[in-house]
Amino acid sequence: MNSLLKRHIYVLAADSLDGRRTGTAGEQKAIQYILSQYELMGFNNTNKNVTKQKFEFNYGYEYTGANEIRINDIAFKRDVDFFPLPGSASANLDLKDVRYAGYGIQAADLNYNDYSTLKDSLAYIISLGSPEGENPHSKYYPYTDVSYKIKTAIQHGAKGIIIINTDSSRYDDIKKDFTKNAADKNIPIVFLKYSAASKLNLSGQKPFSAQLTIAIRPVKREGTNVLAYLNNNSQNTVIIGAHYDHLGHGEDGNSLSGGAHEIHNGADDNASGTAAVIELARILTTSKSKHNNYLFIHFSGEELGLIGSKYFVEHAPIDTASINYMINMDMIGRYQQDKGLEISGLGTSPRAFDFIKKIEYDSLKIKLSEHGVGPTDHTSFYYANIPVLNFFTGTHEDYHKPGDDAHKINYDKQVSIIYLITQIIDSLNNKGVLTFSKTKELNTTDMPAFKVKLGVIPDYMFEGYGLRIDGVNSGQPASNAGMQKGDVIIQIGDYPVTDIMSYMKTLSMFSKGSKTTIRFIRNNQETIADLQF
Ligand SMILES: [Zn+2]
C-alpha cells in the first residue's frame, strides 16, 4: 500500500493541480484522478458506482451599484464607514422611525430586555457586544452573537438593521471576516464602524431617520463532491470520507504563509485523507464482510467552511436514517511518535466505540477525544445525529502553508493508520446499528472572528499544562515577540493559559493594539516577552 499512497499523494499534491482550490481547474484535475482510481477498481455498475455531486453556494458578495447610507442626514461611505453584511438584501429604503435598541438583547433568563421600552419599529440600530463587553466569562456571552441579534430584531419587525461598533478598543476592520457563506436574511443589514458610529447621538430619545441604498449580489461558486457507492445489499451504510480541496494560492484568505501567493499543495491537508479513502475502498470492495454498504465521499469546499459535507448531509442521495456511522480523515500524513494519532468522536456512540480505548496497532500512540465537533467534515454528520470518528495526526509548521509537500509525509505510519481503521470497521461490524449520543460542545457557530490574533499554530493534541505551538506566522504578534515553534504559552498578561480553551478565552480579553506580556516555556526555561496585538 505504501507505494500506492505515495502515488496518490504525489499526484494530488503536484504543482499541476494548483492547490486544488474549490471550483477551479486544479480541483477538476483532482476529480479526474480520483474517478480514475475508482474506475480501476471496477466502479461502473449499479452495485459499485461513482458519481459527482455538484453544489452551488454563496461566498461573500460584490457591489452592483451605488451603496450609501445616511442617518439623520449624516452620509456614510461604503467600506470606509460601513459595509453590508453577507446575507443582506439589496434595497432602497427611506426610514423615518429607526430606534436604537442598545445591544439588541432580550434575555428572559437574565431578566434583561433591550426591547422592553421600545415600541416595535421597522428598523433598529444595535451595538455589538453586551453590558459586559464580549467577555466569554460573562453571562451575556451567548447573546453577543451577531446572528442572534439580527434574528431578534427581525422578530421585532425589523425591515432594516444597522449593527454598530460602539467600543473604541475593538478591532473593526472586519470585512474579511464577513465575506463568508451566509444564509439569506431578505432585508438590508449593514455594519457601521466605530469611527462612523461615534457620530451618532445614541442617548437622545428621538428616533433616527435613515436612508439605506444597498446594491449587492452574492458571488456564486461551485464545488463538487465525489461519491463512490459500494452496495452490499445491507440496510445500513457506513460513510468513509475526507475532503480533497485545499487553498489554491491562498486566494480565499485562509493561508498562514503571510501573504506569499505560492501554490499550497496540501499533501497532508488533505491529499493524505483522500489517498486513505481510495485505499479503504480498495480493501472494502474485496472484503468478505457484507454487514454494511459503504459510501466513500471526497468532499469539496471544506476549507471554505465544511460546505461540501453540509451540502451532502442536506442532499444525500441515500436515506440519512440508514447511515450507520461516519469515519473522517483529515491530515493523517504527518504522524510523529511524540504526538501520536488523535481519534475523536468516541462520545458520539460511547458503548459501540468503547473498544477503541484498548485497540493497538503497530505501536501507534493513540489519543482519544469524546467530541463530535471539530474543524472538519465529521462535524456536518454529527449535527445530523450520526455517530462519527475523526482521525488526525496533528498540526505542524507547514499547516496551511506552501511547504505542505508530498515528500514530508510519513508513509509507513499512514499505512498503519489505515490498517488500524480497517480493524475498527471490522470490530464495529458485530455491533449492529450504532446509537447516537450528543457530546458536550462549546457553541461557536456563527461567531464572527472579531478578536485579536496571536499568529500561532496551536498544537491541538498537546496534553501538558499550557498551549504548545507548532509554528508562528511571520509578521504577527507572536513572531514579533520572538516566539518559536515548540514554545509552550503559560500566561498572557494576567491570564494563565492552561489549555487551548483557556487560550481562546484569554485572547478575547485583548483588543487590537493593546500591549501586554507573554510568558512561555522554551527548553525547560521560562521566558517572558513583550507582546503587542
Ligand atoms: Zn483539512
Boltz pocket constraint, residues with backbone or C-beta under 6 A from the ligand:
constraints:
  - pocket:
      binder: B
      contacts: [[A, 243], [A, 245], [A, 269], [A, 270], [A, 302], [A, 330], [A, 331], [A, 375], [A, 376]]
      max_distance: 6.0
